[in-house]
Amino acid sequence: MSASHRPRALPTAADVHDAAARLAGVAVRTPLLSFPVLDAAVGARVVVKPEMFQRTGAFKFRGAYNKIAQIAPERRSAGVVAWSSGNHAQGVAAAARLFAMPATIVMPADAPRAKIARTRAFGAEVVTYDRVRESREEIGSRLAAVRGATVVPPFDDADIIAGQGTVGLEIAEDCVERGLEPDVVVVPASGGGLIAGVALAIAERFAAARIVSAEPAGFDDHARSFASGRRESNDRLAGSICDALLMASPGEITFEITRRLVGEGVAVSDAEVETAMRFAFDELKLVVEPGGAVALAAVLAGRFRGAATIAVVMSGGNVDRDLYARILAGG
């Protein structure tokens, strides 16, 4: 069997625990927050995992560091290459800098200016591309081959998934400590690295919990894939304010996990996302980017009526200032 056709190993809950050990003292253990005003608005007990407090302002640092920490020392001088709309870019750049490794990030030319600027500020080289006409994977793979660099994928990688799964592990541990048993855990989904990792950790501790993907309307490839039983694709790659979630389809590895452990998804409109962002700012005093707000948007829009305890992942807070000002002013 050729290397390109060998089945790729799926990460397990044990891999998530190993990632947590690597990340201890490096990543921020973000708190699990409760807000009476949110409970009242939803009619349930809601706990929020605010990954905007994570290094680089999003959960992506977890997976990037877990992957880069395992690169052999003799390969580190060649650096890493990644592709990302922004949050993975910053996570990789920051993690690489901790190991004194060069990083090159392929980013869409229309990514929020703040995300491009912050990626460069971490010391990474940024190569831009047209997300509609060009393939970031092809560009990044060529660069890695020429430079001998290690590719750090955004989601479809066992080490990345395990690192992101520490979000779910922390939710599970904190719920146990508080005596809570979540009925529903709602997680933003793009390529699926975050929700796949979270699902591994939550299913280990709370087998009865429903784990649900949240996506922008028109880009709900996970929800449609769960319904059909195969990986579905979106018709377009642009057209939502949720720039961090505009992937073509779920990853191969991630879908192998999520179709077993998740199996259902919801979609929210840009208007519902904007409402959630304003609620987070006005009532929770949290700054959340559009892609990071989709799970909260689904909960506030009443998609989970009847649930007693809901855990919500806010995946990041790296929002463009001008867009954020416009959204807040629209309330």
C-alpha positions as CSV (number, residue, x, y, z in Angstrom):
1,M,0.0,0.0,0.0
2,S,1.4,3.4,-1.0
3,A,2.0,6.0,1.7
4,S,-0.6,8.3,0.1
5,H,-3.3,5.6,0.5
6,R,-2.5,4.4,4.0
7,P,-5.3,5.1,6.5
8,R,-4.4,8.0,8.7
9,A,-4.5,7.3,12.4
10,L,-7.3,8.9,14.3
11,P,-6.6,10.8,17.5
12,T,-8.1,9.5,20.7
13,A,-9.1,11.0,24.1
14,A,-5.7,9.8,25.3
15,D,-4.0,12.0,22.7
16,V,-6.0,14.9,24.1
17,H,-4.7,14.2,27.6
18,D,-1.1,14.1,26.2
19,A,-1.6,17.4,24.4
20,A,-2.9,18.9,27.7
21,A,0.4,17.9,29.4
22,R,2.4,19.6,26.6
23,L,0.4,22.7,26.8
24,A,0.4,23.0,30.6
25,G,2.1,26.2,31.6
26,V,2.2,27.4,28.0
27,A,-1.4,27.8,26.8
28,V,-3.9,29.7,28.9
29,R,-6.4,27.5,30.7
30,T,-9.4,29.7,29.9
31,P,-12.2,29.8,32.5
32,L,-15.7,28.4,32.2
33,L,-18.0,31.4,32.7
34,S,-21.6,31.7,33.8
35,F,-23.8,34.8,33.5
36,P,-27.3,35.2,35.0
37,V,-28.3,37.5,32.2
38,L,-27.4,34.8,29.6
39,D,-29.3,32.1,31.6
40,A,-32.3,34.3,31.7
41,A,-32.2,35.1,28.0
42,V,-31.9,31.4,27.0
43,G,-34.0,29.8,29.7
44,A,-31.3,27.3,30.7
45,R,-28.0,27.1,32.6
46,V,-25.4,28.2,30.1
47,V,-21.6,28.0,30.6
48,V,-19.3,29.8,28.2
49,K,-15.7,28.8,27.2
50,P,-14.1,32.1,26.2
51,E,-11.2,31.2,23.9
52,M,-10.6,34.9,23.1
53,F,-8.6,34.8,26.3
54,Q,-6.2,32.3,24.8
55,R,-2.8,33.2,23.5
56,T,-3.2,35.0,20.1
57,G,-6.9,35.5,20.9
58,A,-8.2,32.2,19.7
59,F,-8.2,28.4,20.4
60,K,-5.8,27.8,17.5
61,F,-2.7,28.2,19.5
62,R,-3.4,24.9,21.3
63,G,-3.2,22.7,18.2
64,A,-0.4,24.7,16.7
65,Y,1.8,24.4,19.7
66,N,1.0,20.7,20.2
67,K,2.1,20.0,16.6
68,I,5.2,22.2,16.6
69,A,6.4,20.9,20.0
70,Q,6.7,17.4,18.5
71,I,8.9,18.5,15.5
72,A,12.4,16.9,15.9
73,P,15.0,19.5,17.0
74,E,17.1,18.8,13.9
75,R,14.2,19.8,11.6
76,R,13.3,23.0,13.4
77,S,15.8,25.2,11.5
78,A,13.8,24.6,8.3
79,G,10.8,26.1,9.9
80,V,7.1,25.6,9.4
81,V,4.5,26.4,6.7
82,A,0.8,26.8,7.3
83,W,-2.3,28.2,5.6
84,S,-5.0,30.1,7.3
85,S,-7.6,32.9,7.2
86,G,-6.1,34.3,10.4
87,N,-6.5,32.5,13.7
88,H,-4.4,29.4,12.8
89,A,-1.9,31.8,11.2
90,Q,-1.4,33.6,14.5
91,G,-1.3,30.4,16.5
92,V,1.4,28.9,14.3
93,A,3.4,32.1,14.2
94,A,3.3,32.4,18.0
95,A,4.1,28.8,18.6
96,A,7.0,28.8,16.1
97,R,8.5,31.9,17.8
98,L,8.5,30.1,21.1
99,F,10.8,27.5,19.5
100,A,12.8,30.1,17.6
101,M,11.6,28.6,14.3
102,P,10.8,30.5,11.1
103,A,7.2,30.4,10.0
104,T,5.6,31.2,6.6
105,I,1.8,31.6,6.5
106,V,-0.4,31.5,3.4
107,M,-3.3,33.8,4.0
108,P,-6.2,35.0,1.8
109,A,-5.7,38.5,0.5
110,D,-9.2,39.5,1.9
111,A,-8.5,38.2,5.4
112,P,-9.1,40.9,8.1
113,R,-6.3,43.4,8.1
114,A,-5.9,42.9,11.9
115,K,-5.2,39.2,11.5
116,I,-2.6,39.7,8.8
117,A,-0.9,42.4,10.8
118,R,-0.9,40.4,14.0
119,T,0.5,37.3,12.2
120,R,3.4,39.4,10.9
121,A,3.9,40.9,14.3
122,F,4.6,37.4,15.6
123,G,7.5,37.3,13.2
124,A,6.0,35.2,10.4
125,E,6.3,35.7,6.7
126,V,2.8,36.2,5.1
127,V,2.1,35.1,1.5
128,T,-1.3,36.2,0.3
129,Y,-3.5,34.4,-2.3
130,D,-7.0,34.8,-3.9
131,R,-9.3,32.4,-1.9
132,V,-11.7,32.1,-4.9
133,R,-9.2,31.4,-7.7
134,E,-6.1,29.9,-6.0
135,S,-5.5,26.9,-3.7
136,R,-3.8,27.7,-0.4
137,E,-2.9,24.1,0.0
138,E,-1.0,24.0,-3.3
139,I,0.8,27.2,-2.5
140,G,1.8,26.1,1.0
141,S,2.8,22.6,-0.1
142,R,5.1,24.0,-2.8
143,L,6.7,26.4,-0.3
144,A,7.3,23.6,2.2
145,A,8.8,21.3,-0.4
146,V,11.2,24.0,-1.6
147,R,12.3,25.0,2.0
148,G,12.2,21.6,3.6
149,A,9.8,23.0,6.1
150,T,7.2,21.1,8.2
151,V,3.5,21.7,7.2
152,V,1.3,22.6,10.1
153,P,-2.3,21.9,8.8
154,P,-5.2,24.0,10.1
155,F,-7.3,21.1,11.1
156,D,-7.0,17.7,9.4
157,D,-4.1,16.4,11.5
158,A,-4.1,14.2,14.6
159,D,-1.8,16.4,16.6
160,I,-3.8,19.5,15.7
161,I,-7.1,17.9,16.7
162,A,-5.7,16.6,20.0
163,G,-4.4,20.1,20.8
164,Q,-7.8,21.7,20.1
165,G,-9.4,18.9,22.1
166,T,-8.0,20.4,25.3
167,V,-10.8,23.0,25.0
168,G,-13.3,20.2,25.6
169,L,-11.1,18.5,28.2
170,E,-11.1,21.7,30.3
171,I,-14.9,22.1,29.8
172,A,-15.4,18.6,31.0
173,E,-13.1,18.9,34.0
174,D,-14.7,22.2,35.1
175,C,-18.2,20.9,34.7
176,V,-17.3,17.9,36.9
177,E,-15.8,20.2,39.5
178,R,-19.0,22.3,39.6
179,G,-21.3,19.2,39.6
180,L,-22.7,20.1,36.1
181,E,-23.7,17.7,33.4
182,P,-24.1,19.4,30.0
183,D,-27.1,18.3,27.9
184,V,-25.7,20.1,24.9
185,V,-22.2,21.3,23.9
186,V,-22.3,23.8,21.0
187,V,-19.0,24.3,19.0
188,P,-18.2,26.5,16.0
189,A,-17.1,24.4,13.0
190,S,-15.1,25.1,9.9
191,G,-12.6,22.3,8.9
192,G,-13.7,20.5,12.1
193,G,-10.5,20.3,14.1
194,L,-12.0,22.1,17.1
195,I,-15.3,20.2,17.3
196,A,-13.6,16.8,16.6
197,G,-11.1,17.4,19.5
198,V,-13.9,18.7,21.8
199,A,-16.0,15.7,20.9
200,L,-13.2,13.3,21.9
201,A,-12.9,14.9,25.3
202,I,-16.6,15.4,26.1
203,A,-17.6,11.9,25.0
204,E,-15.1,10.4,27.3
205,R,-16.6,12.2,30.3
206,F,-20.2,12.9,29.3
207,A,-21.4,10.1,27.0
208,A,-25.0,11.3,26.9
209,A,-24.2,14.9,26.0
210,R,-25.3,16.1,22.5
211,I,-22.4,17.7,20.7
212,V,-23.6,20.1,18.0
213,S,-21.7,22.0,15.3
214,A,-22.6,25.6,14.7
215,E,-21.9,27.2,11.3
216,P,-22.9,30.2,9.2
217,A,-26.0,29.8,7.0
218,G,-24.9,28.9,3.5
219,F,-21.7,27.3,4.8
220,D,-23.2,24.5,6.9
221,D,-21.2,21.7,5.3
222,H,-21.0,19.9,8.6
223,A,-24.7,19.8,9.1
224,R,-25.4,18.7,5.6
225,S,-22.6,16.1,5.8
226,F,-24.1,14.6,9.0
227,A,-27.5,14.4,7.2
228,S,-26.1,12.7,4.1
229,G,-23.5,10.5,5.8
230,R,-20.7,11.8,3.5
231,R,-18.6,14.9,3.3
232,E,-20.5,17.6,1.5
233,S,-19.1,20.8,0.0
234,N,-20.2,24.5,0.1
235,D,-21.1,26.1,-3.2
236,R,-19.0,29.1,-2.4
237,L,-16.0,30.2,-0.3
238,A,-17.0,33.8,0.5
239,G,-20.1,35.7,1.4
240,S,-20.4,35.6,5.2
241,I,-19.0,37.9,7.9
242,C,-17.8,34.6,9.6
243,D,-14.4,34.7,7.7
244,A,-12.9,32.1,10.0
245,L,-15.5,29.4,9.1
246,L,-15.5,29.5,5.3
247,M,-14.1,26.1,4.5
248,A,-15.1,24.1,1.4
249,S,-16.0,21.0,3.4
250,P,-15.2,19.1,6.6
251,G,-11.8,17.5,6.8
252,E,-11.3,13.8,6.2
253,I,-9.9,12.9,9.6
254,T,-12.2,15.3,11.4
255,F,-15.3,14.0,9.8
256,E,-14.4,10.4,10.7
257,I,-14.6,11.6,14.3
258,T,-17.5,14.0,14.2
259,R,-19.8,11.7,12.2
260,R,-19.6,9.2,15.1
261,L,-19.5,11.6,18.1
262,V,-21.4,14.7,16.8
263,G,-23.8,13.9,14.1
264,E,-25.9,17.0,14.1
265,G,-25.4,20.7,13.3
266,V,-27.2,24.0,13.2
267,A,-26.8,27.1,11.0
268,V,-27.2,30.8,11.9
269,S,-27.6,33.9,9.8
270,D,-25.1,36.8,9.8
271,A,-27.9,38.8,11.4
272,E,-28.1,36.3,14.3
273,V,-24.3,36.3,14.6
274,E,-24.3,40.1,14.8
275,T,-27.0,40.0,17.5
276,A,-24.8,37.5,19.5
277,M,-21.8,39.7,19.1
278,R,-23.7,42.7,20.5
279,F,-25.1,40.6,23.3
280,A,-21.6,39.4,24.2
281,F,-20.3,43.0,24.3
282,D,-23.3,44.7,26.0
283,E,-24.2,42.0,28.5
284,L,-21.2,39.7,29.0
285,K,-18.4,42.3,28.4
286,L,-16.7,39.9,25.9
287,V,-15.3,40.8,22.5
288,V,-16.0,37.9,20.1
289,E,-15.3,37.7,16.4
290,P,-18.1,36.6,14.0
291,G,-16.9,33.0,13.5
292,G,-16.4,32.7,17.3
293,A,-19.9,33.8,18.0
294,V,-21.9,31.3,15.9
295,A,-22.5,28.9,18.8
296,L,-23.7,31.7,21.1
297,A,-25.9,32.9,18.2
298,A,-27.5,29.5,17.9
299,V,-28.2,29.3,21.6
300,L,-29.6,32.9,21.8
301,A,-31.8,32.2,18.7
302,G,-33.5,29.4,20.6
303,R,-32.1,26.4,18.7
304,F,-31.8,24.3,21.9
305,R,-35.1,24.9,23.8
306,G,-35.7,22.3,26.4
307,A,-32.0,21.8,27.3
308,A,-31.2,22.3,31.0
309,T,-27.4,22.9,30.8
310,I,-25.7,24.1,27.6
311,A,-21.9,24.6,27.1
312,V,-21.0,27.1,24.5
313,V,-17.5,27.5,22.9
314,M,-16.6,31.1,21.9
315,S,-13.6,30.2,19.7
316,G,-11.9,33.6,19.3
317,G,-12.0,37.3,19.5
318,N,-9.8,38.5,16.6
319,V,-12.3,40.8,14.9
320,D,-11.5,43.7,12.5
321,R,-12.0,47.0,14.3
322,D,-14.0,48.6,11.5
323,L,-16.3,45.6,11.2
324,Y,-16.8,45.4,14.9
325,A,-17.7,49.1,15.2
326,R,-20.2,48.7,12.4
327,I,-21.8,45.6,14.1
328,L,-22.0,47.3,17.5
329,A,-23.5,50.4,16.0
330,G,-26.2,48.4,14.2
331,G,-27.8,47.3,17.5
